[in-house]
Every structure is written in structure tokens, then in C-alpha cells.
Amino acid sequence: FGKIVSWAPQLRVLAHGNVGVFITHCGWNSILESVCSGVPMICRPFFGDQKLNARMVQDVWEIGLRVEGGVFTENGMIEEALNTVISGERGKVIRDNVNGLKEKAYDAVKSEGSSSRNFDKLLEIIGAKIGN
């Protein structure tokens, strides 16, 4: 199903066309990188915001699956999750959803996108406050 390494340039790996799923702890940066690359996730949260993030990924945005606790490597849980995301009917929904968010993310940072407009507005407000 893939290759396990101790370190890799995450964004470059996620951008590769052969990557079908990202197994992640579900930290916020990893979620953003996965969405911007259009790669579905299998989330194994450990602590802090990761558990909430994993619930959002699975239950709200439907762009990945969550596995909890020690079941990550037991009882075929990871294989089941991989099969679901890569080839199952639910996986098609997940893949479509993550690609939809990828498009929205790219639209937001275009010159007329919402992020660009909001950043310009912020600069305008700051400039007015400091007298420029």
C-alpha cells in the first residue's frame, strides 16, 4: 500500500499524483496541506486540537476518516480505512469533497479571492490607524 519513511518533504509528497491518502495525526497544518493538495486523510489524533480536528475532517467536512486509540494497527483497522478511502463508495464522496475544498482554497487566494480581499482590507484598516 505504500512506503514508510522516517522523514519526507510533506508538501512535495502530498502534491505527487500517486498519493491516494494521507495518514496524519490531524494537526491543523497537516489538514491545510492535505486539503491544498486534494488528498483525503486517515486521522489518528493524539491530543489537544487533533481530536476535534479529526472529528471535523470525518463528520463535518467529510474529507477523511478517523481511527482512535490502539486500533490504528490492530484488527485490520488501518487496512479497512485505506480500502474505504481509496476504493469504496464512501471514499469517492471523501475524494470529491477534498477536491472541492482544494478548489475553494485556491479560489480564495487568487487576486480577487476572499482571502486576498480580506487581507487588502486589513492593510487598509491598519494603514488608516497609523495614518498612512
C-alpha positions as CSV (number, residue, x, y, z in Angstrom):
1,F,0.0,0.0,0.0
2,G,2.9,2.4,0.1
3,K,6.2,3.3,1.7
4,I,7.1,4.2,5.3
5,V,10.0,6.6,5.8
6,S,11.3,8.5,8.9
7,W,11.1,11.9,7.2
8,A,9.9,13.4,3.9
9,P,9.1,16.9,2.5
10,Q,5.4,16.7,3.3
11,L,4.1,19.2,0.7
12,R,6.1,17.7,-2.1
13,V,4.9,14.2,-1.2
14,L,1.3,15.3,-0.9
15,A,1.5,17.0,-4.3
16,H,2.6,13.8,-6.0
17,G,-0.1,12.4,-8.2
18,N,0.3,8.8,-6.9
19,V,-0.6,9.8,-3.3
20,G,-4.1,8.4,-2.6
21,V,-4.4,9.1,1.1
22,F,-2.5,10.9,3.9
23,I,-2.2,9.2,7.3
24,T,-1.9,12.0,9.8
25,H,-2.1,13.0,13.5
26,C,-4.5,15.7,12.3
27,G,-2.7,18.8,13.3
28,W,-4.0,21.9,11.7
29,N,-1.0,22.5,9.3
30,S,-1.3,18.9,8.1
31,I,-5.0,19.3,7.4
32,L,-4.4,22.5,5.4
33,E,-1.6,20.9,3.4
34,S,-3.8,17.9,2.7
35,V,-6.7,20.0,1.6
36,C,-4.5,22.2,-0.6
37,S,-3.1,19.0,-2.2
38,G,-6.5,17.4,-2.6
39,V,-5.5,14.4,-0.7
40,P,-8.0,12.6,1.6
41,M,-6.9,11.8,5.2
42,I,-6.9,9.0,7.7
43,C,-6.7,10.7,11.0
44,R,-5.1,9.2,14.2
45,P,-5.3,12.1,16.7
46,F,-3.3,12.0,19.9
47,F,-4.0,15.1,22.0
48,G,-5.2,18.7,22.1
49,D,-6.9,20.1,19.0
50,Q,-6.2,17.0,17.0
51,K,-9.2,15.1,18.3
52,L,-11.6,18.0,17.4
53,N,-9.8,18.4,14.0
54,A,-10.3,14.7,13.3
55,R,-14.0,14.9,14.0
56,M,-14.3,17.9,11.7
57,V,-12.4,16.0,9.0
58,Q,-14.7,13.0,9.2
59,D,-18.1,14.2,10.4
60,V,-18.4,17.8,9.1
61,W,-16.2,18.2,6.0
62,E,-16.2,14.5,5.1
63,I,-12.7,14.7,3.7
64,G,-11.3,11.7,5.6
65,L,-11.7,9.0,8.2
66,R,-10.8,8.9,11.9
67,V,-9.3,6.0,13.8
68,E,-8.9,6.1,17.5
69,G,-6.6,4.7,20.2
70,G,-4.7,1.5,19.8
71,V,-6.9,0.2,17.0
72,F,-4.7,2.1,14.5
73,T,-2.6,-1.0,13.9
74,E,-4.9,-3.7,15.4
75,N,-7.7,-5.7,13.9
76,G,-7.1,-4.6,10.4
77,M,-8.5,-1.1,11.1
78,I,-5.9,0.8,9.0
79,E,-6.4,-1.6,6.1
80,E,-10.1,-1.1,6.3
81,A,-9.8,2.7,6.4
82,L,-7.4,2.6,3.4
83,N,-9.7,0.4,1.4
84,T,-12.7,2.7,2.2
85,V,-10.9,5.9,1.2
86,I,-9.2,4.5,-1.9
87,S,-11.8,2.4,-3.4
88,G,-15.1,2.4,-1.5
89,E,-18.3,4.4,-2.4
90,R,-17.7,6.5,0.8
91,G,-14.2,7.1,-0.4
92,K,-15.5,8.6,-3.7
93,V,-17.5,11.1,-1.6
94,I,-14.5,11.9,0.5
95,R,-12.3,12.4,-2.5
96,D,-14.8,14.6,-4.2
97,N,-15.2,16.7,-1.1
98,V,-11.5,17.2,-0.5
99,N,-11.1,18.2,-4.2
100,G,-14.0,20.7,-3.8
101,L,-12.2,22.2,-0.8
102,K,-9.0,22.3,-2.7
103,E,-10.7,24.4,-5.5
104,K,-12.2,26.7,-2.9
105,A,-8.8,27.2,-1.2
106,Y,-7.2,28.2,-4.5
107,D,-10.0,30.5,-5.4
108,A,-9.7,32.2,-2.0
109,V,-6.0,33.2,-2.6
110,K,-6.4,34.4,-6.2
111,S,-6.1,38.2,-6.6
112,E,-9.9,38.7,-6.4
113,G,-10.4,35.8,-3.9
114,S,-11.9,36.3,-0.5
115,S,-8.5,35.8,1.4
116,S,-6.8,38.4,-0.9
117,R,-9.7,40.9,-0.5
118,N,-9.8,40.4,3.3
119,F,-6.0,40.9,3.5
120,D,-6.2,44.1,1.5
121,K,-9.0,45.3,3.8
122,L,-6.9,44.5,6.8
123,L,-4.0,46.5,5.4
124,E,-6.3,49.4,4.7
125,I,-7.6,49.4,8.3
126,I,-4.0,49.2,9.7
127,G,-2.9,52.0,7.3
128,A,-5.8,54.2,8.5
129,K,-4.9,53.6,12.2
130,I,-1.3,54.5,11.7
131,G,-2.0,57.4,9.4
132,N,-0.7,56.2,6.1
